[in-house]
Amino acid sequence: MNPATALATVLVDELVRCGLTDVVIAPGSRSAPLALALHAESRVRLHVRIDERSASFLALGLARRGERPVALVCSSGTATANFHPAVIEASESGVPLLVLTADRPPELRGTGANQTIDQLKMYGTAPRWFAEVGVPEDRPGQVAYWRSLACRAYQRAAGPADPGPVHLNLPFREPLIPDGDTSWCEPLDGDAGGPWVRTRVAPPPVALHIAPTRRGVLVVGDGAANVRRYVAAAGMAGWPVLSEPNGGGRYGDHAISTYHYLLGMPEFADAHRPDVVVTLGRPGLSRPLLSWLKRAGEHIVVSPGLDRWPDPTRSATQVAQAVEIPVAAGDDSWLHAWRQADAAARTALDEVLDDSGLSEPRLARDLVDGLPNGSLLFCGSSMPIRDLDQAMRPRRGIRVLANRGASGIDGLVSSAMGAALAHNGPSYALLGDLSFLHDQNGLILGPREPRPDLCLVVVNNDGGGIFSLLPQAAVRDPFERVFGTPHGVDLGYVTAATGTPYTLVQDISELPKALRGQGPRVVEVRTDREANALVHAHLRDAAQEAVATYLKGV
């Protein structure tokens, strides 16, 4: 057996023993040993994509929803560079990826050889761990090295305290395909009962006990862990819960869905300074919320890994792996005030949305209201997730995901595809037109590829809608070209190129019917950027007026 085939066979077998179930491959020659070994491995589900960037974000979506490492394979050269954005997102959002890049052997490096670049630590500090595997050789000791390396890579990607990407660079000498000889200098088999190295998860950390108080708040951001446990504890303690949609905590009687507008009012924010705030995950959607966090009496950040914790406001006073929220004696005036203000703002917001026709915030609200229980909703990183944050009512029974680690608009179609493939139930996505066009290659599925049940709802306002809500909109002369970036693309033709079913929604009443179907499909909703900016202004004014009226009556 040639060394390249031996290494690939052993590495794939050991990763499967560790728990690997999904692999994404971008085709290439130098990665042929890995591709052939994976194709022959019946215990993994194989996904093939012709575009490395699409492949990498597909793997990201699979790993994010599946909450376990997914392997990602490519050839040498610029193919490896196209993985970089997804590796960054995986690093920032704590998604376990196993990045396996094929490479040329050392004697071909630095010589101008075809498809040869410097791949050593090419992703910088983004990976949790990097290893240059070394050119495989037919000598004793290689099997133990390869299997222990695979175990270390899988477990380091999985975490559990700090999951993220791991990069193995694998140089292969030719021949790259099996040569018909099955002999090797030592047995290639691993342990019959499981992985070569068995890791044990440490016992749960001792929780930080905080002083009982009724004036506490639980904030839930992207990537939060153990959300149900903390939401239940906050409920027992009489705390309001301020959860981003992708945080997973916007449900129940304590959920304050209009916090963005409440905390944008100085009179409310000043009167509702908490004794303590406990933060899960990475909040980052609402500027009023981030500003308000700085004024909390105590801000405790819960972070499973103490070497990396989210604190964008630099306001954390304590960081702990776990927190115990105690039940406190006293009345419910604190929680009651939050809920009453929330109810006033919610009524005002819904009235504006109901009168706005086919607006982007109404689409976000009505979409999430209409999804069946057990659904997955993957949301775009720019305006769609913010519209959801500002318009979504509390509800149970759905899972909301978004690429909010680095918050880029790249790879979102592929990420949604991957998440849908890992989800057991109907899946939907809410994306902007620029995000959709940026990753239109994500619609390309080969005839033998697993096909997700995914409806992509694309908001088409012919450009970058978020900029119309930012100070850049005041610079009228260059705005449209360098910020608005109109494209004039007919999305129906884009979907037709890949044979993807397409529906245009022209009235909000058409949405429920348009969402029906199976397999990958696209629903386009056309809006106007300037009209959308006016709706957002009306929402803010109506919510603040309603809360001001409530505060006067208190």
GUVOZA-118868 format. One record per residue (C-alpha): residue number from 1; y, z, x; residue in one letter. Coordinates in steps of 0.2 Angstrom, whole numbers, always signed. Layout:
N
- num/v/w/u/residuo
- NUM/Y/Z/X/A
...
END
This chain:
554
- num/v/w/u/residuo
- 1/+0/+0/+0/M
- 2/+17/-4/+7/N
- 3/+29/+10/+9/P
- 4/+42/+5/-3/A
- 5/+29/+4/-17/T
- 6/+22/+21/-12/A
- 7/+38/+30/-12/L
- 8/+43/+23/-29/A
- 9/+26/+27/-37/T
- 10/+26/+45/-31/V
- 11/+45/+48/-35/L
- 12/+43/+41/-53/V
- 13/+27/+51/-56/D
- 14/+35/+67/-50/E
- 15/+51/+65/-60/L
- 16/+40/+62/-76/V
- 17/+30/+78/-71/R
- 18/+47/+87/-71/C
- 19/+51/+81/-89/G
- 20/+59/+64/-87/L
- 21/+58/+54/-103/T
- 22/+71/+41/-102/D
- 23/+76/+29/-89/V
- 24/+90/+16/-88/V
- 25/+88/+1/-76/I
- 26/+101/-12/-71/A
- 27/+91/-27/-64/P
- 28/+92/-31/-45/G
- 29/+81/-36/-30/S
- 30/+82/-21/-19/R
- 31/+78/-9/-33/S
- 32/+62/-19/-37/A
- 33/+50/-5/-31/P
- 34/+58/+7/-43/L
- 35/+59/-5/-58/A
- 36/+41/-10/-56/L
- 37/+35/+8/-55/A
- 38/+45/+13/-70/L
- 39/+39/-2/-80/H
- 40/+21/+3/-77/A
- 41/+24/+21/-82/E
- 42/+19/+23/-100/S
- 43/+26/+41/-101/R
- 44/+45/+36/-100/V
- 45/+55/+26/-112/R
- 46/+63/+11/-103/L
- 47/+81/+4/-106/H
- 48/+87/-11/-97/V
- 49/+105/-17/-97/R
- 50/+112/-32/-87/I
- 51/+129/-23/-84/D
- 52/+128/-8/-72/E
- 53/+143/+0/-80/R
- 54/+136/-2/-98/S
- 55/+119/+5/-91/A
- 56/+127/+20/-83/S
- 57/+136/+25/-99/F
- 58/+121/+22/-109/L
- 59/+112/+34/-98/A
- 60/+126/+46/-100/L
- 61/+125/+46/-119/G
- 62/+106/+48/-119/L
- 63/+108/+63/-107/A
- 64/+123/+71/-117/R
- 65/+114/+70/-134/R
- 66/+96/+74/-127/G
- 67/+103/+88/-116/E
- 68/+91/+83/-102/R
- 69/+91/+73/-86/P
- 70/+91/+54/-88/V
- 71/+87/+43/-73/A
- 72/+99/+28/-69/L
- 73/+93/+14/-57/V
- 74/+102/+0/-49/C
- 75/+101/-12/-34/S
- 76/+112/-10/-18/S
- 77/+130/-16/-16/G
- 78/+143/-16/-29/T
- 79/+131/-13/-42/A
- 80/+131/+5/-36/T
- 81/+150/+6/-37/A
- 82/+150/+1/-56/N
- 83/+141/+18/-59/F
- 84/+155/+28/-53/H
- 85/+165/+30/-69/P
- 86/+150/+37/-78/A
- 87/+146/+48/-63/V
- 88/+163/+55/-64/I
- 89/+162/+58/-83/E
- 90/+145/+66/-81/A
- 91/+152/+78/-67/S
- 92/+167/+83/-77/E
- 93/+158/+86/-94/S
- 94/+142/+93/-86/G
- 95/+130/+80/-91/V
- 96/+113/+79/-81/P
- 97/+111/+62/-73/L
- 98/+99/+56/-60/L
- 99/+107/+42/-51/V
- 100/+94/+32/-40/L
- 101/+103/+19/-30/T
- 102/+92/+7/-20/A
- 103/+99/+2/-3/D
- 104/+96/-8/+13/R
- 105/+88/+0/+28/P
- 106/+99/+6/+42/P
- 107/+96/-9/+53/E
- 108/+105/-20/+40/L
- 109/+120/-9/+38/R
- 110/+136/-13/+46/G
- 111/+130/-31/+50/T
- 112/+138/-41/+36/G
- 113/+121/-42/+28/A
- 114/+121/-47/+10/N
- 115/+124/-34/-4/Q
- 116/+126/-21/+9/T
- 117/+140/-8/+8/I
- 118/+141/+11/+13/D
- 119/+132/+20/-1/Q
- 120/+131/+37/+8/L
- 121/+140/+50/-3/K
- 122/+149/+36/-11/M
- 123/+153/+46/-27/Y
- 124/+162/+59/-17/G
- 125/+162/+76/-24/T
- 126/+156/+71/-41/A
- 127/+137/+74/-39/P
- 128/+131/+91/-39/R
- 129/+119/+86/-25/W
- 130/+117/+70/-14/F
- 131/+102/+65/-3/A
- 132/+99/+50/+8/E
- 133/+80/+49/+5/V
- 134/+76/+39/+21/G
- 135/+66/+24/+24/V
- 136/+48/+27/+18/P
- 137/+34/+27/+31/E
- 138/+15/+27/+31/D
- 139/+12/+44/+39/R
- 140/+6/+61/+33/P
- 141/+19/+73/+25/G
- 142/+29/+59/+16/Q
- 143/+21/+63/-1/V
- 144/+26/+82/+0/A
- 145/+43/+77/+5/Y
- 146/+45/+64/-9/W
- 147/+38/+76/-23/R
- 148/+48/+91/-17/S
- 149/+64/+80/-16/L
- 150/+61/+74/-34/A
- 151/+59/+92/-41/C
- 152/+74/+98/-32/R
- 153/+84/+83/-39/A
- 154/+78/+85/-57/Y
- 155/+81/+104/-57/Q
- 156/+98/+102/-49/R
- 157/+104/+89/-62/A
- 158/+97/+100/-76/A
- 159/+106/+116/-71/G
- 160/+104/+126/-81/P
- 161/+120/+135/-76/A
- 162/+130/+120/-70/D
- 163/+121/+103/-75/P
- 164/+128/+87/-69/G
- 165/+124/+71/-59/P
- 166/+113/+70/-44/V
- 167/+113/+55/-32/H
- 168/+98/+50/-22/L
- 169/+101/+35/-11/N
- 170/+84/+25/-7/L
- 171/+83/+13/+7/P
- 172/+69/+1/+5/F
- 173/+62/-11/+18/R
- 174/+53/-27/+13/E
- 175/+40/-30/+5/P
- 176/+48/-24/-11/L
- 177/+33/-28/-23/I
- 178/+15/-22/-23/P
- 179/+4/-31/-10/D
- 180/-13/-27/-18/G
- 181/-18/-14/-6/D
- 182/-20/+3/-13/T
- 183/-24/+13/+3/S
- 184/-12/+26/+10/W
- 185/-14/+38/+24/C
- 186/-14/+53/+12/E
- 187/-17/+56/-6/P
- 188/-3/+51/-17/L
- 189/-8/+62/-32/D
- 190/+2/+77/-37/G
- 191/-3/+93/-45/D
- 192/-14/+91/-60/A
- 193/-5/+105/-70/G
- 194/+13/+99/-68/G
- 195/+27/+97/-55/P
- 196/+25/+100/-36/W
- 197/+38/+114/-37/V
- 198/+39/+125/-52/R
- 199/+56/+132/-55/T
- 200/+60/+148/-65/R
- 201/+76/+151/-75/V
- 202/+85/+167/-71/A
- 203/+86/+180/-85/P
- 204/+101/+179/-96/P
- 205/+117/+186/-88/P
- 206/+123/+203/-93/V
- 207/+137/+200/-106/A
- 208/+155/+206/-103/L
- 209/+159/+219/-116/H
- 210/+177/+218/-123/I
- 211/+186/+231/-132/A
- 212/+185/+231/-151/P
- 213/+200/+222/-159/T
- 214/+203/+214/-176/R
- 215/+217/+203/-167/R
- 216/+205/+191/-158/G
- 217/+203/+172/-159/V
- 218/+188/+162/-154/L
- 219/+193/+144/-147/V
- 220/+179/+131/-145/V
- 221/+181/+116/-135/G
- 222/+171/+101/-128/D
- 223/+154/+106/-120/G
- 224/+153/+123/-127/A
- 225/+136/+132/-126/A
- 226/+129/+145/-138/N
- 227/+142/+140/-151/V
- 228/+133/+147/-166/R
- 229/+130/+164/-158/R
- 230/+148/+166/-154/Y
- 231/+154/+159/-171/V
- 232/+143/+172/-180/A
- 233/+150/+186/-168/A
- 234/+168/+181/-172/A
- 235/+164/+181/-190/G
- 236/+157/+199/-189/M
- 237/+173/+204/-179/A
- 238/+185/+196/-192/G
- 239/+192/+183/-180/W
- 240/+198/+166/-184/P
- 241/+189/+151/-175/V
- 242/+199/+137/-168/L
- 243/+186/+123/-164/S
- 244/+189/+106/-159/E
- 245/+177/+94/-168/P
- 246/+167/+90/-153/N
- 247/+166/+109/-150/G
- 248/+153/+111/-164/G
- 249/+161/+127/-171/G
- 250/+172/+119/-186/R
- 251/+162/+126/-200/Y
- 252/+161/+142/-211/G
- 253/+175/+153/-219/D
- 254/+183/+158/-202/H
- 255/+186/+140/-196/A
- 256/+205/+136/-195/I
- 257/+205/+117/-196/S
- 258/+224/+115/-195/T
- 259/+227/+125/-180/Y
- 260/+236/+110/-171/H
- 261/+250/+111/-184/Y
- 262/+250/+130/-186/L
- 263/+253/+133/-167/L
- 264/+265/+119/-166/G
- 265/+277/+130/-177/M
- 266/+286/+143/-165/P
- 267/+288/+155/-180/E
- 268/+269/+155/-183/F
- 269/+264/+155/-165/A
- 270/+275/+169/-160/D
- 271/+270/+180/-175/A
- 272/+251/+177/-171/H
- 273/+249/+182/-153/R
- 274/+231/+189/-151/P
- 275/+226/+204/-141/D
- 276/+212/+193/-134/V
- 277/+206/+175/-135/V
- 278/+188/+170/-130/V
- 279/+187/+152/-125/T
- 280/+170/+142/-125/L
- 281/+170/+125/-117/G
- 282/+185/+114/-112/R
- 283/+199/+114/-125/P
- 284/+211/+99/-122/G
- 285/+215/+90/-138/L
- 286/+230/+100/-144/S
- 287/+246/+103/-134/R
- 288/+251/+117/-146/P
- 289/+235/+126/-143/L
- 290/+236/+125/-124/L
- 291/+254/+132/-124/S
- 292/+249/+146/-136/W
- 293/+234/+151/-125/L
- 294/+247/+156/-111/K
- 295/+254/+169/-122/R
- 296/+238/+178/-127/A
- 297/+236/+196/-122/G
- 298/+220/+193/-113/E
- 299/+211/+176/-111/H
- 300/+193/+177/-107/I
- 301/+184/+160/-102/V
- 302/+165/+159/-105/V
- 303/+157/+148/-92/S
- 304/+138/+148/-89/P
- 305/+142/+143/-71/G
- 306/+154/+154/-61/L
- 307/+158/+141/-48/D
- 308/+166/+129/-60/R
- 309/+176/+135/-75/W
- 310/+188/+127/-87/P
- 311/+206/+134/-87/D
- 312/+218/+120/-89/P
- 313/+232/+132/-93/T
- 314/+229/+144/-78/R
- 315/+230/+158/-91/S
- 316/+212/+165/-89/A
- 317/+212/+184/-86/T
- 318/+193/+185/-85/Q
- 319/+179/+173/-83/V
- 320/+161/+178/-88/A
- 321/+144/+170/-90/Q
- 322/+143/+178/-107/A
- 323/+154/+189/-118/V
- 324/+149/+202/-131/E
- 325/+162/+202/-146/I
- 326/+160/+219/-154/P
- 327/+163/+223/-173/V
- 328/+179/+232/-175/A
- 329/+185/+243/-189/A
- 330/+201/+239/-199/G
- 331/+208/+228/-212/D
- 332/+207/+209/-213/D
- 333/+225/+206/-213/S
- 334/+224/+196/-197/W
- 335/+211/+184/-203/L
- 336/+219/+183/-220/H
- 337/+235/+178/-213/A
- 338/+227/+164/-203/W
- 339/+217/+158/-218/R
- 340/+232/+158/-230/Q
- 341/+242/+148/-218/A
- 342/+228/+136/-215/D
- 343/+225/+134/-233/A
- 344/+244/+130/-236/A
- 345/+244/+117/-222/A
- 346/+227/+109/-227/R
- 347/+233/+106/-245/T
- 348/+249/+98/-238/A
- 349/+240/+87/-226/L
- 350/+227/+81/-239/D
- 351/+241/+77/-251/E
- 352/+249/+66/-237/V
- 353/+233/+58/-232/L
- 354/+228/+54/-250/D
- 355/+245/+45/-253/D
- 356/+244/+36/-236/S
- 357/+232/+22/-241/G
- 358/+221/+16/-226/L
- 359/+228/+26/-212/S
- 360/+220/+31/-196/E
- 361/+220/+50/-199/P
- 362/+213/+47/-217/R
- 363/+199/+36/-210/L
- 364/+194/+50/-198/A
- 365/+194/+63/-212/R
- 366/+185/+53/-225/D
- 367/+173/+46/-213/L
- 368/+167/+64/-207/V
- 369/+167/+70/-225/D
- 370/+156/+55/-231/G
- 371/+142/+56/-217/L
- 372/+125/+63/-223/P
- 373/+119/+79/-216/N
- 374/+110/+77/-199/G
- 375/+122/+63/-194/S
- 376/+129/+61/-176/L
- 377/+147/+55/-174/L
- 378/+152/+49/-157/F
- 379/+171/+48/-156/C
- 380/+183/+39/-145/G
- 381/+192/+48/-132/S
- 382/+210/+43/-136/S
- 383/+217/+43/-154/M
- 384/+201/+44/-164/P
- 385/+196/+61/-157/I
- 386/+214/+67/-160/R
- 387/+214/+60/-178/D
- 388/+198/+70/-181/L
- 389/+205/+86/-174/D
- 390/+220/+85/-184/Q
- 391/+212/+79/-201/A
- 392/+194/+85/-201/M
- 393/+190/+98/-214/R
- 394/+177/+111/-209/P
- 395/+159/+106/-213/R
- 396/+141/+109/-208/R
- 397/+127/+97/-205/G
- 398/+134/+84/-192/I
- 399/+135/+83/-173/R
- 400/+151/+77/-165/V
- 401/+151/+71/-147/L
- 402/+165/+63/-136/A
- 403/+167/+59/-118/N
- 404/+180/+72/-115/R
- 405/+176/+77/-97/G
- 406/+187/+64/-89/A
- 407/+193/+57/-106/S
- 408/+192/+39/-101/G
- 409/+191/+24/-114/I
- 410/+178/+15/-103/D
- 411/+159/+14/-108/G
- 412/+161/+21/-125/L
- 413/+151/+8/-135/V
- 414/+137/+11/-122/S
- 415/+139/+30/-123/S
- 416/+137/+29/-142/A
- 417/+122/+18/-141/M
- 418/+114/+30/-129/G
- 419/+118/+46/-139/A
- 420/+111/+37/-155/A
- 421/+95/+33/-146/L
- 422/+93/+51/-142/A
- 423/+97/+57/-159/H
- 424/+85/+60/-173/N
- 425/+95/+54/-188/G
- 426/+108/+42/-193/P
- 427/+122/+39/-180/S
- 428/+140/+33/-181/Y
- 429/+155/+30/-169/A
- 430/+173/+30/-172/L
- 431/+182/+20/-158/L
- 432/+199/+11/-155/G
- 433/+200/-7/-153/D
- 434/+204/-6/-134/L
- 435/+189/+5/-131/S
- 436/+178/-7/-140/F
- 437/+184/-22/-131/L
- 438/+183/-12/-114/H
- 439/+164/-10/-117/D
- 440/+160/-25/-128/Q
- 441/+145/-28/-116/N
- 442/+137/-12/-124/G
- 443/+133/-23/-139/L
- 444/+121/-34/-128/I
- 445/+103/-28/-131/L
- 446/+88/-38/-125/G
- 447/+75/-42/-138/P
- 448/+63/-29/-131/R
- 449/+75/-15/-130/E
- 450/+75/+0/-141/P
- 451/+88/-2/-154/R
- 452/+98/+13/-161/P
- 453/+103/+16/-179/D
- 454/+122/+16/-175/L
- 455/+137/+11/-185/C
- 456/+152/+8/-175/L
- 457/+168/+10/-185/V
- 458/+182/+2/-175/V
- 459/+200/+5/-179/V
- 460/+210/-11/-174/N
- 461/+229/-8/-173/N
- 462/+230/-22/-160/D
- 463/+233/-12/-145/G
- 464/+235/+6/-138/G
- 465/+240/+16/-153/G
- 466/+242/+33/-144/I
- 467/+257/+27/-134/F
- 468/+266/+25/-151/S
- 469/+265/+44/-152/L
- 470/+271/+47/-134/L
- 471/+288/+47/-126/P
- 472/+285/+29/-119/Q
- 473/+288/+22/-137/A
- 474/+306/+25/-134/A
- 475/+307/+13/-120/V
- 476/+308/-2/-133/R
- 477/+310/-17/-122/D
- 478/+294/-16/-110/P
- 479/+284/-5/-122/F
- 480/+274/-18/-131/E
- 481/+269/-27/-116/R
- 482/+265/-13/-104/V
- 483/+260/+1/-116/F
- 484/+256/-7/-133/G
- 485/+246/-21/-125/T
- 486/+242/-32/-140/P
- 487/+227/-42/-138/H
- 488/+225/-53/-154/G
- 489/+206/-53/-152/V
- 490/+196/-57/-168/D
- 491/+183/-43/-168/L
- 492/+172/-53/-180/G
- 493/+169/-66/-166/Y
- 494/+166/-53/-153/V
- 495/+151/-46/-164/T
- 496/+145/-63/-168/A
- 497/+143/-67/-150/A
- 498/+129/-54/-149/T
- 499/+122/-56/-167/G
- 500/+129/-39/-172/T
- 501/+131/-37/-191/P
- 502/+150/-35/-195/Y
- 503/+160/-29/-210/T
- 504/+179/-29/-212/L
- 505/+186/-14/-223/V
- 506/+203/-18/-231/Q
- 507/+204/-3/-242/D
- 508/+198/+15/-240/I
- 509/+187/+14/-255/S
- 510/+176/+1/-247/E
- 511/+171/+12/-233/L
- 512/+156/+21/-240/P
- 513/+148/+4/-244/K
- 514/+152/-3/-227/A
- 515/+144/+11/-218/L
- 516/+127/+7/-226/R
- 517/+114/-2/-216/G
- 518/+102/+0/-201/Q
- 519/+102/-4/-183/G
- 520/+118/-8/-173/P
- 521/+132/-14/-184/R
- 522/+151/-14/-183/V
- 523/+164/-10/-196/V
- 524/+182/-15/-193/E
- 525/+197/-6/-200/V
- 526/+213/-14/-197/R
- 527/+229/-3/-196/T
- 528/+247/-4/-190/D
- 529/+253/+6/-175/R
- 530/+271/+9/-182/E
- 531/+264/+14/-199/A
- 532/+252/+26/-191/N
- 533/+266/+34/-181/A
- 534/+275/+37/-197/L
- 535/+260/+45/-205/V
- 536/+258/+57/-191/H
- 537/+276/+62/-193/A
- 538/+274/+65/-211/H
- 539/+258/+75/-208/L
- 540/+268/+86/-196/R
- 541/+283/+88/-207/D
- 542/+272/+92/-223/A
- 543/+261/+105/-214/A
- 544/+276/+114/-206/Q
- 545/+286/+114/-222/E
- 546/+271/+121/-232/A
- 547/+268/+135/-218/V
- 548/+286/+139/-218/A
- 549/+286/+142/-237/T
- 550/+270/+153/-235/Y
- 551/+278/+163/-221/L
- 552/+294/+166/-231/K
- 553/+283/+173/-245/G
- 554/+274/+185/-234/V
END
